[in-house]
């Protein structure tokens, strides 16, 4: 597992502090939480999406992988 905002490796017990914008759902993740790769991120006026080349796309509208 990896931190989606820093890309740092995490363990099951880690409780990293999220940025305030991320807690509100306004800041998109920049790194894939599964593999730690940098993701392609697109920000729009009504939301955002982020795509990992290996694990697919997540977005702020559904907040799930496609």
PQR file with spaces between the fields and no chain letter, atoms N, CA, C, O and H, PARSE charges and radii, in Angstrom:
ATOM       1  N    UNK     1       0.837   -1.174    0.000 -0.4000 1.5000
ATOM       2  CA   UNK     1       0.000    0.000    0.000 -0.0000 2.0000
ATOM       3  C    UNK     1       0.890    1.249    0.000  0.5500 1.7000
ATOM       4  O    UNK     1       1.990    1.251    0.553 -0.5500 1.4000
ATOM       5  N    UNK     2       0.383    2.303   -0.633 -0.4000 1.5000
ATOM       6  CA   UNK     2       1.125    3.542   -0.764 -0.0000 2.0000
ATOM       7  C    UNK     2       0.225    4.721   -0.430  0.5500 1.7000
ATOM       8  O    UNK     2      -0.990    4.651   -0.612 -0.5500 1.4000
ATOM       9  H    UNK     2      -0.511    2.301   -1.082  0.4000 1.0000
ATOM      10  N    UNK     3       0.819    5.801    0.058 -0.4000 1.5000
ATOM      11  CA   UNK     3       0.080    7.020    0.354 -0.0000 2.0000
ATOM      12  C    UNK     3      -0.292    7.677   -0.975  0.5500 1.7000
ATOM      13  O    UNK     3       0.596    7.939   -1.786 -0.5500 1.4000
ATOM      14  H    UNK     3       1.806    5.857    0.206  0.4000 1.0000
ATOM      15  N    UNK     4      -1.583    7.954   -1.226 -0.4000 1.5000
ATOM      16  CA   UNK     4      -1.995    8.509   -2.513 -0.0000 2.0000
ATOM      17  C    UNK     4      -1.608    9.981   -2.720  0.5500 1.7000
ATOM      18  O    UNK     4      -1.766   10.509   -3.820 -0.5500 1.4000
ATOM      19  H    UNK     4      -2.305    7.741   -0.567  0.4000 1.0000
ATOM      20  N    UNK     5      -1.109   10.633   -1.687 -0.4000 1.5000
ATOM      21  CA   UNK     5      -0.746   12.041   -1.825 -0.0000 2.0000
ATOM      22  C    UNK     5       0.758   12.267   -1.828  0.5500 1.7000
ATOM      23  O    UNK     5       1.222   13.298   -2.314 -0.5500 1.4000
ATOM      24  H    UNK     5      -0.981   10.204   -0.793  0.4000 1.0000
ATOM      25  N    UNK     6       1.538   11.312   -1.290 -0.4000 1.5000
ATOM      26  CA   UNK     6       2.994   11.451   -1.271 -0.0000 2.0000
ATOM      27  C    UNK     6       3.694   10.339   -2.033  0.5500 1.7000
ATOM      28  O    UNK     6       4.837   10.517   -2.456 -0.5500 1.4000
ATOM      29  H    UNK     6       1.161   10.474   -0.895  0.4000 1.0000
ATOM      30  N    UNK     7       3.050    9.206   -2.219 -0.4000 1.5000
ATOM      31  CA   UNK     7       3.656    8.070   -2.894 -0.0000 2.0000
ATOM      32  C    UNK     7       4.529    7.219   -1.988  0.5500 1.7000
ATOM      33  O    UNK     7       5.126    6.243   -2.442 -0.5500 1.4000
ATOM      34  H    UNK     7       2.122    9.061   -1.875  0.4000 1.0000
ATOM      35  N    UNK     8       4.608    7.576   -0.719 -0.4000 1.5000
ATOM      36  CA   UNK     8       5.431    6.829    0.233 -0.0000 2.0000
ATOM      37  C    UNK     8       4.765    5.502    0.595  0.5500 1.7000
ATOM      38  O    UNK     8       3.541    5.416    0.694 -0.5500 1.4000
ATOM      39  H    UNK     8       4.123    8.369   -0.350  0.4000 1.0000
ATOM      40  N    UNK     9       5.578    4.483    0.790 -0.4000 1.5000
ATOM      41  CA   UNK     9       5.058    3.181    1.203 -0.0000 2.0000
ATOM      42  C    UNK     9       4.476    3.297    2.613  0.5500 1.7000
ATOM      43  O    UNK     9       5.039    3.984    3.465 -0.5500 1.4000
ATOM      44  H    UNK     9       6.572    4.553    0.709  0.4000 1.0000
ATOM      45  N    UNK    10       3.350    2.626    2.854 -0.4000 1.5000
ATOM      46  CA   UNK    10       2.694    2.652    4.157 -0.0000 2.0000
ATOM      47  C    UNK    10       2.491    1.230    4.651  0.5500 1.7000
ATOM      48  O    UNK    10       2.564    0.272    3.882 -0.5500 1.4000
ATOM      49  H    UNK    10       2.893    2.068    2.161  0.4000 1.0000
ATOM      50  N    UNK    11       2.238    1.110    5.934 -0.4000 1.5000
ATOM      51  CA   UNK    11       1.896   -0.181    6.516 -0.0000 2.0000
ATOM      52  C    UNK    11       0.459   -0.129    6.985  0.5500 1.7000
ATOM      53  O    UNK    11      -0.161    0.935    6.975 -0.5500 1.4000
ATOM      54  H    UNK    11       2.179    1.889    6.559  0.4000 1.0000
ATOM      55  N    UNK    12      -0.071   -1.254    7.391 -0.4000 1.5000
ATOM      56  CA   UNK    12      -1.482   -1.333    7.785 -0.0000 2.0000
ATOM      57  C    UNK    12      -1.805   -0.434    8.972  0.5500 1.7000
ATOM      58  O    UNK    12      -2.926    0.066    9.064 -0.5500 1.4000
ATOM      59  H    UNK    12       0.432   -2.118    7.399  0.4000 1.0000
ATOM      60  N    UNK    13      -0.863   -0.214    9.882 -0.4000 1.5000
ATOM      61  CA   UNK    13      -1.123    0.581   11.075 -0.0000 2.0000
ATOM      62  C    UNK    13      -0.850    2.068   10.922  0.5500 1.7000
ATOM      63  O    UNK    13      -1.095    2.830   11.857 -0.5500 1.4000
ATOM      64  H    UNK    13       0.048   -0.621    9.808  0.4000 1.0000
ATOM      65  N    UNK    14      -0.344    2.509    9.759 -0.4000 1.5000
ATOM      66  CA   UNK    14      -0.027    3.926    9.575 -0.0000 2.0000
ATOM      67  C    UNK    14      -1.287    4.780    9.576  0.5500 1.7000
ATOM      68  O    UNK    14      -2.299    4.430    8.969 -0.5500 1.4000
ATOM      69  H    UNK    14      -0.145    1.890    8.999  0.4000 1.0000
ATOM      70  N    UNK    15      -1.199    5.897   10.266 -0.4000 1.5000
ATOM      71  CA   UNK    15      -2.299    6.865   10.275 -0.0000 2.0000
ATOM      72  C    UNK    15      -1.737    8.207    9.838  0.5500 1.7000
ATOM      73  O    UNK    15      -1.575    9.114   10.655 -0.5500 1.4000
ATOM      74  H    UNK    15      -0.376    6.181   10.759  0.4000 1.0000
ATOM      75  N    UNK    16      -1.440    8.335    8.556 -0.4000 1.5000
ATOM      76  CA   UNK    16      -0.878    9.572    8.007 -0.0000 2.0000
ATOM      77  C    UNK    16      -1.945   10.663    8.003  0.5500 1.7000
ATOM      78  O    UNK    16      -3.122   10.401    7.756 -0.5500 1.4000
ATOM      79  H    UNK    16      -1.571    7.598    7.893  0.4000 1.0000
ATOM      80  N    UNK    17      -1.518   11.869    8.276 -0.4000 1.5000
ATOM      81  CA   UNK    17      -2.420   13.020    8.278 -0.0000 2.0000
ATOM      82  C    UNK    17      -2.718   13.433    6.836  0.5500 1.7000
ATOM      83  O    UNK    17      -1.799   13.711    6.065 -0.5500 1.4000
ATOM      84  H    UNK    17      -0.562   12.082    8.477  0.4000 1.0000
ATOM      85  N    UNK    18      -3.994   13.473    6.473 -0.4000 1.5000
ATOM      86  CA   UNK    18      -4.396   13.903    5.140 -0.0000 2.0000
ATOM      87  C    UNK    18      -4.435   15.424    5.066  0.5500 1.7000
ATOM      88  O    UNK    18      -4.781   16.081    6.048 -0.5500 1.4000
ATOM      89  H    UNK    18      -4.741   13.247    7.099  0.4000 1.0000
ATOM      90  N    UNK    19      -4.085   15.989    3.915 -0.4000 1.5000
ATOM      91  CA   UNK    19      -4.258   17.431    3.741 -0.0000 2.0000
ATOM      92  C    UNK    19      -5.739   17.799    3.872  0.5500 1.7000
ATOM      93  O    UNK    19      -6.608   16.981    3.569 -0.5500 1.4000
ATOM      94  H    UNK    19      -3.804   15.455    3.118  0.4000 1.0000
ATOM      95  N    UNK    20      -6.026   19.007    4.317 -0.4000 1.5000
ATOM      96  CA   UNK    20      -7.416   19.434    4.528 -0.0000 2.0000
ATOM      97  C    UNK    20      -8.241   19.320    3.257  0.5500 1.7000
ATOM      98  O    UNK    20      -9.388   18.876    3.307 -0.5500 1.4000
ATOM      99  H    UNK    20      -5.320   19.671    4.563  0.4000 1.0000
ATOM     100  N    UNK    21      -7.680   19.714    2.116 -0.4000 1.5000
ATOM     101  CA   UNK    21      -8.417   19.634    0.851 -0.0000 2.0000
ATOM     102  C    UNK    21      -8.731   18.190    0.487  0.5500 1.7000
ATOM     103  O    UNK    21      -9.784   17.913   -0.086 -0.5500 1.4000
ATOM     104  H    UNK    21      -6.748   20.075    2.075  0.4000 1.0000
ATOM     105  N    UNK    22      -7.838   17.273    0.810 -0.4000 1.5000
ATOM     106  CA   UNK    22      -8.079   15.857    0.524 -0.0000 2.0000
ATOM     107  C    UNK    22      -9.200   15.315    1.400  0.5500 1.7000
ATOM     108  O    UNK    22     -10.020   14.522    0.938 -0.5500 1.4000
ATOM     109  H    UNK    22      -6.982   17.498    1.276  0.4000 1.0000
ATOM     110  N    UNK    23      -9.243   15.736    2.658 -0.4000 1.5000
ATOM     111  CA   UNK    23     -10.328   15.292    3.552 -0.0000 2.0000
ATOM     112  C    UNK    23     -11.678   15.755    3.032  0.5500 1.7000
ATOM     113  O    UNK    23     -12.683   15.072    3.231 -0.5500 1.4000
ATOM     114  H    UNK    23      -8.577   16.380    3.033  0.4000 1.0000
ATOM     115  N    UNK    24     -11.718   16.900    2.372 -0.4000 1.5000
ATOM     116  CA   UNK    24     -12.966   17.424    1.823 -0.0000 2.0000
ATOM     117  C    UNK    24     -13.287   16.853    0.443  0.5500 1.7000
ATOM     118  O    UNK    24     -14.359   17.113   -0.103 -0.5500 1.4000
ATOM     119  H    UNK    24     -10.902   17.455    2.210  0.4000 1.0000
ATOM     120  N    UNK    25     -12.367   16.080   -0.118 -0.4000 1.5000
ATOM     121  CA   UNK    25     -12.592   15.502   -1.438 -0.0000 2.0000
ATOM     122  C    UNK    25     -12.240   16.444   -2.576  0.5500 1.7000
ATOM     123  O    UNK    25     -12.610   16.186   -3.721 -0.5500 1.4000
ATOM     124  H    UNK    25     -11.496   15.869    0.325  0.4000 1.0000
ATOM     125  N    UNK    26     -11.533   17.531   -2.290 -0.4000 1.5000
ATOM     126  CA   UNK    26     -11.202   18.522   -3.308 -0.0000 2.0000
ATOM     127  C    UNK    26      -9.840   18.275   -3.951  0.5500 1.7000
ATOM     128  O    UNK    26      -9.609   18.693   -5.085 -0.5500 1.4000
ATOM     129  H    UNK    26     -11.232   17.741   -1.359  0.4000 1.0000
ATOM     130  N    UNK    27      -8.952   17.611   -3.251 -0.4000 1.5000
ATOM     131  CA   UNK    27      -7.603   17.357   -3.757 -0.0000 2.0000
ATOM     132  C    UNK    27      -7.535   15.935   -4.298  0.5500 1.7000
ATOM     133  O    UNK    27      -7.789   14.982   -3.562 -0.5500 1.4000
ATOM     134  H    UNK    27      -9.140   17.271   -2.329  0.4000 1.0000
ATOM     135  N    UNK    28      -7.197   15.781   -5.570 -0.4000 1.5000
ATOM     136  CA   UNK    28      -7.109   14.426   -6.115 -0.0000 2.0000
ATOM     137  C    UNK    28      -5.847   13.721   -5.640  0.5500 1.7000
ATOM     138  O    UNK    28      -4.849   14.374   -5.338 -0.5500 1.4000
ATOM     139  H    UNK    28      -6.991   16.555   -6.169  0.4000 1.0000
ATOM     140  N    UNK    29      -5.882   12.394   -5.570 -0.4000 1.5000
ATOM     141  CA   UNK    29      -4.660   11.657   -5.253 -0.0000 2.0000
ATOM     142  C    UNK    29      -3.690   11.799   -6.417  0.5500 1.7000
ATOM     143  O    UNK    29      -4.108   11.845   -7.574 -0.5500 1.4000
ATOM     144  H    UNK    29      -6.693   11.863   -5.816  0.4000 1.0000
ATOM     145  N    UNK    30      -2.405   11.867   -6.120 -0.4000 1.5000
ATOM     146  CA   UNK    30      -1.384   12.021   -7.161 -0.0000 2.0000
ATOM     147  C    UNK    30      -0.650   10.716   -7.443  0.5500 1.7000
ATOM     148  O    UNK    30       0.005   10.577   -8.476 -0.5500 1.4000
ATOM     149  H    UNK    30      -2.065   11.830   -5.181  0.4000 1.0000
ATOM     150  N    UNK    31      -0.760    9.753   -6.517 -0.4000 1.5000
ATOM     151  CA   UNK    31      -0.077    8.460   -6.649 -0.0000 2.0000
ATOM     152  C    UNK    31      -1.093    7.346   -6.455  0.5500 1.7000
ATOM     153  O    UNK    31      -2.042    7.484   -5.683 -0.5500 1.4000
ATOM     154  H    UNK    31      -1.291    9.866   -5.678  0.4000 1.0000
ATOM     155  N    UNK    32      -0.887    6.241   -7.162 -0.4000 1.5000
ATOM     156  CA   UNK    32      -1.759    5.076   -7.024 -0.0000 2.0000
ATOM     157  C    UNK    32      -1.552    4.451   -5.645  0.5500 1.7000
ATOM     158  O    UNK    32      -0.416    4.220   -5.233 -0.5500 1.4000
ATOM     159  H    UNK    32      -0.116    6.129   -7.789  0.4000 1.0000
ATOM     160  N    UNK    33      -2.627    4.183   -4.945 -0.4000 1.5000
ATOM     161  CA   UNK    33      -2.536    3.586   -3.608 -0.0000 2.0000
ATOM     162  C    UNK    33      -2.120    2.118   -3.669  0.5500 1.7000
ATOM     163  O    UNK    33      -1.651    1.572   -2.670 -0.5500 1.4000
ATOM     164  H    UNK    33      -3.550    4.371   -5.280  0.4000 1.0000
ATOM     165  N    UNK    34      -2.283    1.475   -4.817 -0.4000 1.5000
ATOM     166  CA   UNK    34      -1.906    0.063   -4.952 -0.0000 2.0000
ATOM     167  C    UNK    34      -0.433   -0.124   -5.299  0.5500 1.7000
ATOM     168  O    UNK    34       0.236   -0.984   -4.726 -0.5500 1.4000
ATOM     169  H    UNK    34      -2.663    1.919   -5.628  0.4000 1.0000
ATOM     170  N    UNK    35       0.081    0.686   -6.246 -0.4000 1.5000
ATOM     171  CA   UNK    35       1.446    0.445   -6.735 -0.0000 2.0000
ATOM     172  C    UNK    35       2.404    1.615   -6.501  0.5500 1.7000
ATOM     173  O    UNK    35       3.612    1.447   -6.671 -0.5500 1.4000
ATOM     174  H    UNK    35      -0.463    1.385   -6.711  0.4000 1.0000
ATOM     175  N    UNK    36       1.912    2.779   -6.123 -0.4000 1.5000
ATOM     176  CA   UNK    36       2.774    3.924   -5.840 -0.0000 2.0000
ATOM     177  C    UNK    36       3.203    4.700   -7.069  0.5500 1.7000
ATOM     178  O    UNK    36       3.977    5.650   -6.953 -0.5500 1.4000
ATOM     179  H    UNK    36       0.931    2.915   -5.985  0.4000 1.0000
ATOM     180  N    UNK    37       2.716    4.317   -8.253 -0.4000 1.5000
ATOM     181  CA   UNK    37       3.063    5.041   -9.476 -0.0000 2.0000
ATOM     182  C    UNK    37       2.365    6.390   -9.525  0.5500 1.7000
ATOM     183  O    UNK    37       1.255    6.548   -9.017 -0.5500 1.4000
ATOM     184  H    UNK    37       2.087    3.545   -8.347  0.4000 1.0000
ATOM     185  N    UNK    38       3.027    7.360  -10.141 -0.4000 1.5000
ATOM     186  CA   UNK    38       2.436    8.673  -10.353 -0.0000 2.0000
ATOM     187  C    UNK    38       1.276    8.514  -11.337  0.5500 1.7000
ATOM     188  O    UNK    38       1.404    7.807  -12.337 -0.5500 1.4000
ATOM     189  H    UNK    38       3.929    7.233  -10.554  0.4000 1.0000
ATOM     190  N    UNK    39       0.149    9.165  -11.059 -0.4000 1.5000
ATOM     191  CA   UNK    39      -1.028    9.036  -11.910 -0.0000 2.0000
ATOM     192  C    UNK    39      -1.211   10.287  -12.772  0.5500 1.7000
ATOM     193  O    UNK    39      -0.717   11.366  -12.445 -0.5500 1.4000
ATOM     194  H    UNK    39       0.045    9.739  -10.246  0.4000 1.0000
ATOM     195  N    UNK    40      -1.929   10.113  -13.875 -0.4000 1.5000
ATOM     196  CA   UNK    40      -2.343   11.227  -14.714 -0.0000 2.0000
ATOM     197  C    UNK    40      -3.586   11.811  -14.065  0.5500 1.7000
ATOM     198  O    UNK    40      -4.549   11.084  -13.818 -0.5500 1.4000
ATOM     199  H    UNK    40      -2.330    9.236  -14.141  0.4000 1.0000
ATOM     200  N    UNK    41      -3.586   13.116  -13.782 -0.4000 1.5000
ATOM     201  CA   UNK    41      -4.687   13.754  -13.068 -0.0000 2.0000
ATOM     202  C    UNK    41      -5.270   14.878  -13.924  0.5500 1.7000
ATOM     203  O    UNK    41      -4.532   15.687  -14.487 -0.5500 1.4000
ATOM     204  H    UNK    41      -2.804   13.706  -13.983  0.4000 1.0000
ATOM     205  N    UNK    42      -6.587   14.920  -14.016 -0.4000 1.5000
ATOM     206  CA   UNK    42      -7.290   16.002  -14.716 -0.0000 2.0000
ATOM     207  C    UNK    42      -8.268   16.634  -13.742  0.5500 1.7000
ATOM     208  O    UNK    42      -9.088   15.946  -13.134 -0.5500 1.4000
ATOM     209  H    UNK    42      -7.186   14.263  -13.559  0.4000 1.0000
ATOM     210  N    UNK    43      -8.174   17.945  -13.598 -0.4000 1.5000
ATOM     211  CA   UNK    43      -9.058   18.679  -12.691 -0.0000 2.0000
ATOM     212  C    UNK    43     -10.013   19.518  -13.520  0.5500 1.7000
ATOM     213  O    UNK    43      -9.588   20.235  -14.426 -0.5500 1.4000
ATOM     214  H    UNK    43      -7.508   18.504  -14.091  0.4000 1.0000
ATOM     215  N    UNK    44     -11.308   19.431  -13.213 -0.4000 1.5000
ATOM     216  CA   UNK    44     -12.356   20.182  -13.897 -0.0000 2.0000
ATOM     217  C    UNK    44     -13.085   21.048  -12.867  0.5500 1.7000
ATOM     218  O    UNK    44     -12.910   20.849  -11.665 -0.5500 1.4000
ATOM     219  H    UNK    44     -11.653   18.848  -12.477  0.4000 1.0000
ATOM     220  N    UNK    45     -13.891   21.996  -13.317 -0.4000 1.5000
ATOM     221  CA   UNK    45     -14.616   22.839  -12.365 -0.0000 2.0000
ATOM     222  C    UNK    45     -15.544   22.061  -11.431  0.5500 1.7000
ATOM     223  O    UNK    45     -15.806   22.500  -10.311 -0.5500 1.4000
ATOM     224  H    UNK    45     -14.033   22.158  -14.294  0.4000 1.0000
ATOM     225  N    UNK    46     -16.038   20.918  -11.882 -0.4000 1.5000
ATOM     226  CA   UNK    46     -16.994   20.171  -11.068 -0.0000 2.0000
ATOM     227  C    UNK    46     -16.419   18.891  -10.467  0.5500 1.7000
ATOM     228  O    UNK    46     -17.171   18.091   -9.910 -0.5500 1.4000
ATOM     229  H    UNK    46     -15.825   20.562  -12.792  0.4000 1.0000
ATOM     230  N    UNK    47     -15.103   18.675  -10.564 -0.4000 1.5000
ATOM     231  CA   UNK    47     -14.508   17.479   -9.970 -0.0000 2.0000
ATOM     232  C    UNK    47     -13.149   17.166  -10.563  0.5500 1.7000
ATOM     233  O    UNK    47     -12.500   18.038  -11.140 -0.5500 1.4000
ATOM     234  H    UNK    47     -14.493   19.325  -11.016  0.4000 1.0000
ATOM     235  N    UNK    48     -12.714   15.911  -10.421 -0.4000 1.5000
ATOM     236  CA   UNK    48     -11.411   15.478  -10.924 -0.0000 2.0000
ATOM     237  C    UNK    48     -11.449   13.998  -11.226  0.5500 1.7000
ATOM     238  O    UNK    48     -12.333   13.280  -10.759 -0.5500 1.4000
ATOM     239  H    UNK    48     -13.241   15.202   -9.952  0.4000 1.0000
ATOM     240  N    UNK    49     -10.464   13.535  -12.028 -0.4000 1.5000
ATOM     241  CA   UNK    49     -10.233   12.115  -12.215 -0.0000 2.0000
ATOM     242  C    UNK    49      -8.733   11.882  -12.218  0.5500 1.7000
ATOM     243  O    UNK    49      -7.957   12.773  -12.563 -0.5500 1.4000
ATOM     244  H    UNK    49      -9.746   14.119  -12.408  0.4000 1.0000
ATOM     245  N    UNK    50      -8.329   10.680  -11.830 -0.4000 1.5000
ATOM     246  CA   UNK    50      -6.927   10.289  -11.801 -0.0000 2.0000
ATOM     247  C    UNK    50      -6.816    8.883  -12.366  0.5500 1.7000
ATOM     248  O    UNK    50      -7.610    8.005  -12.026 -0.5500 1.4000
ATOM     249  H    UNK    50      -8.959    9.956  -11.549  0.4000 1.0000
ATOM     250  N    UNK    51      -5.816    8.667  -13.242 -0.4000 1.5000
ATOM     251  CA   UNK    51      -5.692    7.369  -13.910 -0.0000 2.0000
ATOM     252  C    UNK    51      -4.305    6.772  -13.696  0.5500 1.7000
ATOM     253  O    UNK    51      -3.289    7.405  -13.983 -0.5500 1.4000
ATOM     254  H    UNK    51      -5.171    9.379  -13.519  0.4000 1.0000
ATOM     255  N    UNK    52      -4.282    5.550  -13.189 -0.4000 1.5000
ATOM     256  CA   UNK    52      -3.060    4.764  -13.065 -0.0000 2.0000
ATOM     257  C    UNK    52      -2.953    3.904  -14.325  0.5500 1.7000
ATOM     258  O    UNK    52      -3.948    3.335  -14.774 -0.5500 1.4000
ATOM     259  H    UNK    52      -5.108    5.036  -12.956  0.4000 1.0000
ATOM     260  N    UNK    53      -1.767    3.810  -14.888 -0.4000 1.5000
ATOM     261  CA   UNK    53      -1.591    3.034  -16.114 -0.0000 2.0000
ATOM     262  C    UNK    53      -1.854    1.542  -15.897  0.5500 1.7000
ATOM     263  O    UNK    53      -2.129    0.819  -16.854 -0.5500 1.4000
ATOM     264  H    UNK    53      -0.959    4.273  -14.524  0.4000 1.0000
ATOM     265  N    UNK    54      -1.771    1.082  -14.658 -0.4000 1.5000
ATOM     266  CA   UNK    54      -1.984   -0.342  -14.372 -0.0000 2.0000
ATOM     267  C    UNK    54      -3.307   -0.654  -13.686  0.5500 1.7000
ATOM     268  O    UNK    54      -3.834   -1.754  -13.854 -0.5500 1.4000
ATOM     269  H    UNK    54      -1.547    1.670  -13.880  0.4000 1.0000
ATOM     270  N    UNK    55      -3.861    0.287  -12.912 -0.4000 1.5000
ATOM     271  CA   UNK    55      -5.029   -0.027  -12.086 -0.0000 2.0000
ATOM     272  C    UNK    55      -6.293    0.749  -12.438  0.5500 1.7000
ATOM     273  O    UNK    55      -7.297    0.621  -11.737 -0.5500 1.4000
ATOM     274  H    UNK    55      -3.433    1.181  -12.775  0.4000 1.0000
ATOM     275  N    UNK    56      -6.274    1.536  -13.485 -0.4000 1.5000
ATOM     276  CA   UNK    56      -7.488    2.187  -13.938 -0.0000 2.0000
ATOM     277  C    UNK    56      -7.698    3.590  -13.397  0.5500 1.7000
ATOM     278  O    UNK    56      -6.766    4.234  -12.916 -0.5500 1.4000
ATOM     279  H    UNK    56      -5.458    1.639  -14.054  0.4000 1.0000
ATOM     280  N    UNK    57      -8.932    4.048  -13.484 -0.4000 1.5000
ATOM     281  CA   UNK    57      -9.296    5.426  -13.185 -0.0000 2.0000
ATOM     282  C    UNK    57     -10.185    5.514  -11.954  0.5500 1.7000
ATOM     283  O    UNK    57     -11.067    4.681  -11.751 -0.5500 1.4000
ATOM     284  H    UNK    57      -9.689    3.524  -13.874  0.4000 1.0000
ATOM     285  N    UNK    58      -9.944    6.530  -11.137 -0.4000 1.5000
ATOM     286  CA   UNK    58     -10.847    6.901  -10.052 -0.0000 2.0000
ATOM     287  C    UNK    58     -11.256    8.343  -10.290  0.5500 1.7000
ATOM     288  O    UNK    58     -10.528    9.100  -10.932 -0.5500 1.4000
ATOM     289  H    UNK    58      -9.227    7.208  -11.302  0.4000 1.0000
ATOM     290  N    UNK    59     -12.406    8.724   -9.780 -0.4000 1.5000
ATOM     291  CA   UNK    59     -12.829   10.111   -9.958 -0.0000 2.0000
ATOM     292  C    UNK    59     -13.613   10.608   -8.749  0.5500 1.7000
ATOM     293  O    UNK    59     -14.034    9.821   -7.900 -0.5500 1.4000
ATOM     294  H    UNK    59     -12.998    8.109   -9.258  0.4000 1.0000
ATOM     295  N    UNK    60     -13.801   11.905   -8.684 -0.4000 1.5000
ATOM     296  CA   UNK    60     -14.490   12.506   -7.552 -0.0000 2.0000
ATOM     297  C    UNK    60     -16.004   12.345   -7.637  0.5500 1.7000
ATOM     298  O    UNK    60     -16.700   12.518   -6.636 -0.5500 1.4000
ATOM     299  H    UNK    60     -13.460   12.544   -9.373  0.4000 1.0000
ATOM     300  N    UNK    61     -16.513   12.021   -8.798 -0.4000 1.5000
ATOM     301  CA   UNK    61     -17.956   11.865   -8.958 -0.0000 2.0000
ATOM     302  C    UNK    61     -18.421   10.536   -8.393  0.5500 1.7000
ATOM     303  O    UNK    61     -19.453   10.473   -7.726 -0.5500 1.4000
ATOM     304  H    UNK    61     -15.948   11.880   -9.611  0.4000 1.0000
ATOM     305  N    UNK    62     -17.664    9.464   -8.655 -0.4000 1.5000
ATOM     306  CA   UNK    62     -18.027    8.146   -8.157 -0.0000 2.0000
ATOM     307  C    UNK    62     -17.101    7.719   -7.037  0.5500 1.7000
ATOM     308  O    UNK    62     -17.481    6.901   -6.198 -0.5500 1.4000
ATOM     309  H    UNK    62     -16.825    9.515   -9.197  0.4000 1.0000
ATOM     310  N    UNK    63     -15.893    8.260   -7.009 -0.4000 1.5000
ATOM     311  CA   UNK    63     -14.859    7.930   -6.012 -0.0000 2.0000
ATOM     312  C    UNK    63     -14.633    6.414   -5.926  0.5500 1.7000
ATOM     313  O    UNK    63     -14.510    5.846   -4.841 -0.5500 1.4000
ATOM     314  H    UNK    63     -15.585    8.924   -7.690  0.4000 1.0000
ATOM     315  N    UNK    64     -14.582    5.783   -7.098 -0.4000 1.5000
ATOM     316  CA   UNK    64     -14.305    4.355   -7.173 -0.0000 2.0000
ATOM     317  C    UNK    64     -13.552    4.077   -8.460  0.5500 1.7000
ATOM     318  O    UNK    64     -13.532    4.915   -9.361 -0.5500 1.4000
ATOM     319  H    UNK    64     -14.681    6.245   -7.980  0.4000 1.0000
ATOM     320  N    UNK    65     -12.939    2.920   -8.554 -0.4000 1.5000
ATOM     321  CA   UNK    65     -12.192    2.567   -9.751 -0.0000 2.0000
ATOM     322  C    UNK    65     -13.125    2.163  -10.860  0.5500 1.7000
ATOM     323  O    UNK    65     -14.186    1.584  -10.627 -0.5500 1.4000
ATOM     324  H    UNK    65     -12.956    2.239   -7.822  0.4000 1.0000
ATOM     325  N    UNK    66     -12.707    2.483  -12.097 -0.4000 1.5000
ATOM     326  CA   UNK    66     -13.454    2.059  -13.284 -0.0000 2.0000
ATOM     327  C    UNK    66     -12.610    1.099  -14.068  0.5500 1.7000
ATOM     328  O    UNK    66     -13.040    0.610  -15.113 -0.5500 1.4000
ATOM     329  H    UNK    66     -11.845    2.954  -12.287  0.4000 1.0000
